[in-house]
Amino acid sequence: MSRIKIACVVFALGAFASLAYLSNSPGLPLRAAPKADRDRPEVREIELSAIYSTSYQKNLERVYRHLPEDSPERKALESIDDRMRESRSPPLVALVRGEDIKEAVLATARFIGMKEPPARPVGPDEKSASKKHWLFAHIAHTGSSPPQWLIYPPTVFGAKVRFTYTRFDGWFTPEGDESTDVSADDHAYFYWVPLGVFEDSDQIRAEMVEFCKSVKASYPAGKR
């Protein structure tokens, strides 16, 4: 037998002996690989381009484009705007049902017109059996240009939904008399976020979260 073959046999035997020692050694227990938690839902983000809104924020879909003039859906949107403006409503979030944005707007108008909050997400009418759910969010009425409120892609974790937004201040803290010119109109900031199909709407939970700016450091450093 050649020297190369002998060396290979000796190496192989040594490797098997090492594995046997490790497996039998009380000081070096072998641990099983952790199992993946298959029951834990994944966090998913909803792209801004999928969200219908009255805001002029970039990448959002303009809801007016999908509601023809003088249509029931356009009139429903106008009624929502009137009610929210008159009441000067604080930020509001709700769940509604509908096959598309038109039905979601009609369902929102029904929700806004109810005297008591419904126990479950309402649809565009009493006959609706749609299981497609939408998150409706209202932030405020204020200037439209530049957009005074900016939203982040909403996140969905199982049946939990988070809608996150922040106030636009020109990106940087104003210095001295510096300020950002804002249009004087009283514009509505409405959003409809498609959540998809939920078989059990009783399990859905939603919240609105405002990110408030807090400058921790800046460059160049301020004078001392």
Secondary structure, DSSP 4 states (H G I P E B T S, - for coil): --HHHHHHHHHHHHHHHHHHHHHH-TTS---PPPPP-TTSPPEEE--GGG-EESS--TTPEEGGGGS-TTSHHHHHHHHHHHHHHHHT---EEEEEE-SSHHHHHHHHHHHHH-SS--SS-B-SSTT----EEEEEEEEEEE-TTTTSEEEPPPEEETTEEEEEEEE-S-SS---TT---------EEEEEEEEEEE-S-GGG-EEEEEEEPP-----SSPPP-
